[in-house]
Amino acid sequence: MKRILLLLLFSLFLIGCKKDKVDATSTQTLQSSINDMTASLNTLKQVKFNEALYILKTFGVEVDGDTNELKALGKLINGKKVPEIFSLADQVAQKNGIDWSSTGPPSLGEMNIFGNIAAKESDPNDISASSLNVVTTPIAVDSILGPKSLQIVPRLLDSTGKPIAFTGAGLEAIMEVFSNGTKILTAKNLMQDNNFKGFNLRFASLPSQKIVDNKIDITVSVKTTKKTFKMSKIGVTVNPKALLMPSENKVDNPADPNTTTTVPPTENPTDPQTTNPTVTPSSDPKASVSKFLNNLNAQNLKGAYETSDNPNWGSFDNFSNPTSGFGGVKNITVKNISAPKTSANSSSVNATYDVTDKNGKTTALLVTFGLKNVNGEWKISSYKIN
């Protein structure tokens, strides 16, 4: 009887020693604590918990190699309990555009972040494929800027070049973006089937100063159990108008952004033009730009057009075209109009503003307006999106 009581007490002691939160003191304590936490869950929750850990190990840390990933994962979840780990995995999945949630049914097959101790009868990540194909498509086309993103879709193919069918996998897909040999961006995602939506590469995430000749090279790799497939697309054209622009180096007086800098004309007695005095404009170049933007915001396209003398805009019909002109503008929010750099007959004004089209899409723009003196009035003669 005493022996039975001792066994019961020992069992209760073991149960009491089981951990309910992660102990990342070492790899051994990490695995032991995760095993204890997993054992406290029902079968369905165990599968989802392992999926959550896989999501965090693969996409929640920015290191390479299984050992380094485990160490980084340990730091990320140390001291956290099961609900906190599920919540963190949901955030990481949402941030990376992964179609996974802690409350959904099991979707990634059987996951084990510590590796497979014994071979399983079936491994959802053991995909039999021959090659990888990658298709890039410009998307998010703006009526003013043009395409703002690239959709990059990888497909695993069989020996005949046809896409293969699979579901329930958790294949790690990595996209790397280069320009002139320099790596600019890395992104990860989870390929659960061959209807994978791929990566949405926003041009605004690419710094313009690192892009050479408006071209990038894209490499995508997909890792199955036995093999990693890789393909590169070389010389993919980007839209320079939608790239991430460097911060503007202001030359104006920061203490007074409204200060107007006027450079007086230098008279040259040998220049025949000096015999025809220039009519001094009665308005400010900055005021002309402000009037143009205010008219666009009010959708007064006729008024906006009348502030210009720009041959590139052509007729009013071209200017007001809803697809290729300014007819698609719904409203404009001006953030800053810099002081003009002005000579007798020309001026340059930078304006930073948000433009919202009639589809509800908002784009931040930095535009340099060139203006010229037309019979004593400043008219917009050029328009450059930086």
C-alpha positions as CSV (number, residue, x, y, z in Angstrom):
1,M,0.0,0.0,0.0
2,K,2.8,2.4,0.9
3,R,4.5,1.6,-2.4
4,I,1.3,2.5,-4.3
5,L,1.1,5.8,-2.5
6,L,4.7,6.6,-3.3
7,L,4.1,5.9,-7.0
8,L,1.0,8.1,-7.0
9,L,2.9,10.9,-5.3
10,F,5.8,10.5,-7.8
11,S,3.3,10.7,-10.7
12,L,1.7,13.9,-9.2
13,F,5.2,15.3,-8.8
14,L,6.0,14.6,-12.5
15,I,2.7,16.2,-13.6
16,G,3.4,19.2,-11.4
17,C,6.9,19.6,-13.0
18,K,5.5,19.8,-16.6
19,K,6.1,23.2,-18.1
20,D,3.2,25.4,-19.4
21,K,5.5,28.0,-21.0
22,V,8.6,28.0,-23.2
23,D,12.0,27.6,-21.5
24,A,14.6,28.6,-24.1
25,T,17.6,28.3,-21.8
26,S,19.0,25.7,-24.2
27,T,17.9,23.7,-27.2
28,Q,17.2,20.8,-24.9
29,T,15.0,22.8,-22.5
30,L,13.3,24.4,-25.5
31,Q,12.3,21.0,-26.9
32,S,11.4,19.6,-23.5
33,S,9.1,22.6,-22.6
34,I,7.5,22.5,-26.1
35,N,6.9,18.7,-25.7
36,D,5.2,19.4,-22.3
37,M,3.0,22.1,-23.7
38,T,2.1,20.0,-26.7
39,A,1.1,17.0,-24.4
40,S,-1.4,19.2,-22.6
41,L,-3.4,19.8,-25.8
42,N,-5.9,17.7,-27.6
43,T,-5.0,16.1,-30.8
44,L,-6.3,18.9,-33.1
45,K,-4.6,21.6,-31.0
46,Q,-1.4,19.7,-31.0
47,V,-1.3,19.8,-34.8
48,K,-2.1,23.5,-34.9
49,F,0.5,24.2,-32.2
50,N,3.2,22.5,-34.3
51,E,2.0,24.5,-37.3
52,A,2.2,27.8,-35.3
53,L,5.8,26.9,-34.2
54,Y,6.7,26.2,-37.9
55,I,5.2,29.5,-39.0
56,L,7.3,31.4,-36.3
57,K,10.5,29.5,-37.1
58,T,10.2,29.9,-40.8
59,F,8.8,33.5,-41.1
60,G,9.1,35.1,-37.6
61,V,12.9,35.2,-37.5
62,E,15.4,36.7,-39.9
63,V,18.3,34.2,-39.8
64,D,19.6,31.3,-41.9
65,G,20.2,27.7,-41.0
66,D,18.1,25.4,-38.8
67,T,20.3,25.8,-35.7
68,N,20.2,29.6,-35.9
69,E,16.5,29.6,-36.6
70,L,15.9,27.4,-33.5
71,K,17.9,29.8,-31.3
72,A,16.2,32.8,-32.7
73,L,12.8,31.1,-32.3
74,G,13.7,30.4,-28.6
75,K,14.4,34.1,-28.0
76,L,11.1,35.1,-29.7
77,I,8.8,32.8,-27.7
78,N,10.8,32.4,-24.4
79,G,8.4,32.6,-21.5
80,K,5.3,32.5,-23.7
81,K,2.3,30.2,-23.2
82,V,0.3,28.4,-25.8
83,P,-2.3,31.2,-26.4
84,E,0.5,33.8,-26.7
85,I,2.3,31.6,-29.3
86,F,-0.9,31.1,-31.3
87,S,-1.5,34.9,-31.2
88,L,2.1,35.6,-32.3
89,A,1.8,33.1,-35.2
90,D,-1.4,34.7,-36.4
91,Q,0.4,38.1,-36.5
92,V,3.4,36.7,-38.4
93,A,1.1,34.9,-40.9
94,Q,-1.0,38.0,-41.5
95,K,2.1,40.2,-41.9
96,N,3.6,37.8,-44.5
97,G,0.3,37.2,-46.4
98,I,0.2,33.6,-45.5
99,D,-3.2,31.9,-45.7
100,W,-3.1,30.4,-42.2
101,S,-4.8,31.0,-38.8
102,S,-4.6,29.3,-35.5
103,T,-8.4,28.8,-35.4
104,G,-8.5,27.1,-38.8
105,P,-8.3,23.4,-39.6
106,P,-4.9,21.7,-39.9
107,S,-3.5,22.8,-43.3
108,L,0.3,22.2,-43.3
109,G,0.5,18.5,-42.8
110,E,2.6,17.1,-40.0
111,M,5.2,19.7,-38.8
112,N,8.1,19.2,-36.5
113,I,10.5,22.1,-36.0
114,F,13.1,19.9,-34.4
115,G,13.2,17.6,-37.5
116,N,11.8,14.2,-38.1
117,I,13.0,11.6,-35.7
118,A,11.5,8.7,-37.6
119,A,10.3,8.5,-41.2
120,K,6.6,9.0,-41.7
121,E,4.5,6.9,-44.1
122,S,3.6,10.1,-46.0
123,D,5.3,13.5,-46.0
124,P,3.2,16.4,-47.4
125,N,6.3,18.3,-48.3
126,D,7.8,15.4,-50.3
127,I,6.6,16.8,-53.6
128,S,7.8,14.9,-56.7
129,A,8.6,17.7,-59.2
130,S,11.1,18.2,-62.0
131,S,11.4,22.0,-62.2
132,L,10.2,25.4,-61.1
133,N,8.6,28.1,-63.3
134,V,8.2,31.8,-62.3
135,V,5.8,34.2,-64.0
136,T,5.9,38.0,-63.3
137,T,2.9,40.2,-64.0
138,P,2.6,44.0,-63.5
139,I,-0.4,44.8,-61.3
140,A,-2.0,47.7,-59.4
141,V,-1.9,49.9,-62.4
142,D,-2.5,53.6,-61.5
143,S,-4.0,56.0,-64.0
144,I,-1.2,58.5,-63.3
145,L,1.8,56.4,-62.2
146,G,1.3,53.2,-64.1
147,P,1.9,49.8,-62.5
148,K,2.9,50.0,-58.8
149,S,3.6,46.3,-58.1
150,L,4.7,43.0,-59.6
151,Q,2.9,39.7,-58.9
152,I,5.5,36.9,-58.9
153,V,4.1,33.4,-59.0
154,P,6.2,30.2,-58.8
155,R,4.8,26.9,-60.1
156,L,6.3,23.4,-59.6
157,L,6.3,21.5,-62.8
158,D,6.4,17.8,-63.8
159,S,8.8,16.4,-66.5
160,T,6.5,17.5,-69.3
161,G,6.4,21.1,-68.0
162,K,2.9,21.0,-66.7
163,P,2.0,22.2,-63.2
164,I,1.6,19.4,-60.7
165,A,-1.2,19.1,-58.2
166,F,-0.7,18.9,-54.4
167,T,-2.3,20.2,-51.2
168,G,-1.6,20.3,-47.5
169,A,2.1,21.1,-47.9
170,G,4.1,23.8,-46.1
171,L,6.9,24.6,-48.6
172,E,9.1,27.5,-47.8
173,A,9.2,29.9,-50.7
174,I,11.9,32.6,-50.8
175,M,12.1,35.5,-53.2
176,E,15.3,37.5,-53.6
177,V,15.6,40.8,-55.6
178,F,18.8,42.1,-57.0
179,S,19.9,44.9,-59.2
180,N,23.3,45.0,-60.9
181,G,24.4,42.1,-58.6
182,T,23.4,43.9,-55.3
183,K,20.7,42.2,-53.2
184,I,18.0,44.7,-52.4
185,L,15.2,42.7,-50.8
186,T,14.3,39.2,-49.5
187,A,10.8,37.9,-48.8
188,K,9.4,34.6,-47.6
189,N,6.0,32.9,-48.0
190,L,4.4,29.5,-47.5
191,M,3.4,27.4,-50.5
192,Q,0.6,25.1,-49.5
193,D,-0.5,24.0,-52.9
194,N,0.2,24.8,-56.6
195,N,-2.5,27.5,-56.6
196,F,-0.1,29.6,-54.6
197,K,-0.7,33.3,-55.2
198,G,3.0,34.1,-54.9
199,F,4.6,37.4,-53.9
200,N,3.4,40.9,-54.4
201,L,6.5,43.0,-54.9
202,R,5.6,46.7,-54.4
203,F,7.8,49.0,-56.3
204,A,7.6,51.4,-53.4
205,S,9.6,48.9,-51.4
206,L,12.6,49.2,-53.8
207,P,14.9,52.2,-53.2
208,S,15.3,54.1,-56.5
209,Q,19.0,54.8,-55.9
210,K,19.8,51.1,-55.8
211,I,18.0,50.3,-59.1
212,V,20.3,50.3,-62.1
213,D,18.8,51.0,-65.6
214,N,15.2,50.4,-64.1
215,K,15.8,46.7,-64.1
216,I,15.9,44.0,-61.4
217,D,16.8,40.3,-61.2
218,I,14.4,38.1,-59.3
219,T,15.3,34.7,-57.9
220,V,12.7,32.4,-56.3
221,S,13.4,29.1,-54.5
222,V,10.9,26.5,-53.2
223,K,12.1,23.9,-50.7
224,T,10.6,20.4,-50.7
225,T,11.7,17.6,-48.4
226,K,14.4,16.3,-50.7
227,K,15.2,19.1,-53.0
228,T,15.2,22.9,-53.4
229,F,14.0,24.2,-56.7
230,K,15.3,27.6,-57.9
231,M,14.6,29.9,-60.9
232,S,15.7,33.4,-61.8
233,K,14.1,36.1,-64.0
234,I,16.8,38.4,-65.3
235,G,16.3,42.0,-66.4
236,V,12.7,42.5,-65.2
237,T,11.6,46.1,-65.9
238,V,10.3,48.2,-63.0
239,N,8.3,51.4,-63.1
240,P,10.7,54.2,-62.0
241,K,7.8,56.5,-61.1
242,A,6.6,54.1,-58.4
243,L,9.9,53.4,-56.8
244,L,10.8,54.5,-53.2
245,M,12.4,57.9,-53.6
246,P,15.1,59.3,-51.3
247,S,14.3,62.1,-48.9
248,E,14.3,65.4,-50.6
249,N,17.4,67.5,-50.0
250,K,15.8,70.9,-49.4
251,V,17.8,73.9,-50.5
252,D,15.3,76.4,-49.2
253,N,15.5,78.1,-45.8
254,P,14.1,75.5,-43.4
255,A,13.1,78.3,-41.0
256,D,10.8,79.8,-43.5
257,P,9.4,77.4,-46.1
258,N,7.4,80.2,-47.7
259,T,10.4,82.3,-48.5
260,T,10.6,83.1,-52.2
261,T,14.1,83.1,-53.7
262,T,14.3,85.2,-56.8
263,V,17.4,85.3,-58.9
264,P,17.6,88.6,-60.8
265,P,18.4,88.3,-64.5
266,T,21.9,89.2,-65.6
267,E,21.9,91.8,-68.4
268,N,24.0,91.1,-71.4
269,P,24.3,94.1,-73.7
270,T,25.3,91.8,-76.6
271,D,22.2,89.7,-76.2
272,P,19.5,90.9,-78.7
273,Q,16.9,89.8,-76.2
274,T,17.8,92.6,-73.9
275,T,16.4,95.1,-76.3
276,N,12.9,93.6,-75.5
277,P,12.3,94.0,-71.8
278,T,10.7,91.1,-70.0
279,V,7.3,91.7,-68.7
280,T,7.6,91.0,-64.9
281,P,5.0,88.4,-63.8
282,S,2.4,89.8,-61.5
283,S,1.9,86.4,-59.7
284,D,4.1,84.0,-57.8
285,P,5.1,80.7,-59.5
286,K,4.2,78.9,-56.2
287,A,0.8,80.5,-56.4
288,S,0.3,79.1,-59.9
289,V,1.2,75.6,-58.8
290,S,-1.2,75.9,-55.8
291,K,-4.0,77.1,-58.1
292,F,-3.4,74.2,-60.4
293,L,-3.6,71.6,-57.5
294,N,-6.6,73.3,-55.9
295,N,-8.5,73.2,-59.3
296,L,-7.6,69.5,-59.6
297,N,-8.8,68.8,-56.0
298,A,-12.1,70.6,-56.9
299,Q,-12.2,68.6,-60.1
300,N,-12.2,71.8,-62.0
301,L,-10.2,70.4,-64.9
302,K,-10.8,73.4,-67.1
303,G,-9.4,75.8,-64.5
304,A,-6.4,73.5,-64.0
305,Y,-5.7,73.3,-67.7
306,E,-5.8,77.1,-68.0
307,T,-2.9,77.5,-65.6
308,S,-0.7,75.5,-67.9
309,D,1.1,76.0,-71.2
310,N,2.6,72.5,-71.5
311,P,2.9,71.0,-75.0
312,N,3.2,67.5,-73.5
313,W,-0.3,67.7,-72.2
314,G,-1.7,68.5,-75.6
315,S,-5.4,69.4,-75.9
316,F,-7.9,69.7,-73.1
317,D,-9.4,66.4,-74.1
318,N,-6.0,64.7,-73.6
319,F,-5.4,66.6,-70.3
320,S,-8.8,65.5,-68.9
321,N,-8.7,61.9,-70.1
322,P,-9.7,59.7,-67.2
323,T,-7.2,57.0,-68.1
324,S,-4.1,58.7,-69.4
325,G,-4.7,62.3,-68.1
326,F,-6.0,64.0,-65.0
327,G,-9.6,63.0,-65.4
328,G,-9.1,60.1,-63.0
329,V,-8.2,62.4,-60.0
330,K,-10.8,62.5,-57.2
331,N,-9.0,64.7,-54.7
332,I,-5.6,66.0,-53.8
333,T,-4.1,66.6,-50.3
334,V,-1.1,69.0,-50.5
335,K,1.6,68.4,-48.0
336,N,4.2,70.9,-49.1
337,I,5.0,73.4,-51.9
338,S,8.6,74.5,-51.8
339,A,9.8,78.0,-52.5
340,P,10.4,78.5,-56.2
341,K,13.8,78.8,-57.9
342,T,13.2,81.6,-60.3
343,S,14.9,83.6,-63.1
344,A,13.3,86.2,-65.4
345,N,11.5,83.8,-67.6
346,S,11.5,80.4,-65.9
347,S,10.9,78.9,-62.5
348,S,10.9,75.5,-60.8
349,V,8.7,74.5,-57.9
350,N,8.6,71.2,-56.0
351,A,5.3,70.0,-54.6
352,T,4.6,67.0,-52.3
353,Y,1.0,65.8,-52.2
354,D,-1.3,62.7,-52.0
355,V,-3.5,62.1,-55.0
356,T,-6.6,59.8,-54.8
357,D,-8.1,58.5,-57.9
358,K,-11.8,57.7,-58.5
359,N,-11.2,54.1,-57.6
360,G,-10.1,55.2,-54.1
361,K,-6.4,54.5,-54.5
362,T,-4.1,57.0,-52.9
363,T,-0.6,57.7,-54.1
364,A,2.1,59.9,-52.6
365,L,3.8,62.1,-55.2
366,L,6.8,64.4,-55.3
367,V,6.5,66.5,-58.5
368,T,8.7,69.1,-60.0
369,F,6.8,71.8,-61.9
370,G,8.5,73.8,-64.5
371,L,7.0,77.2,-65.2
372,K,7.5,79.9,-67.7
373,N,6.6,83.6,-68.0
374,V,3.8,84.0,-70.5
375,N,2.9,87.6,-71.0
376,G,3.5,88.4,-67.3
377,E,1.8,85.3,-66.0
378,W,3.4,82.1,-64.7
379,K,2.2,79.0,-66.6
380,I,3.1,75.4,-65.9
381,S,5.3,74.2,-68.8
382,S,6.6,70.9,-67.6
383,Y,5.6,68.2,-65.0
384,K,8.0,65.6,-63.7
385,I,7.2,62.9,-61.1
386,N,10.4,62.3,-59.1
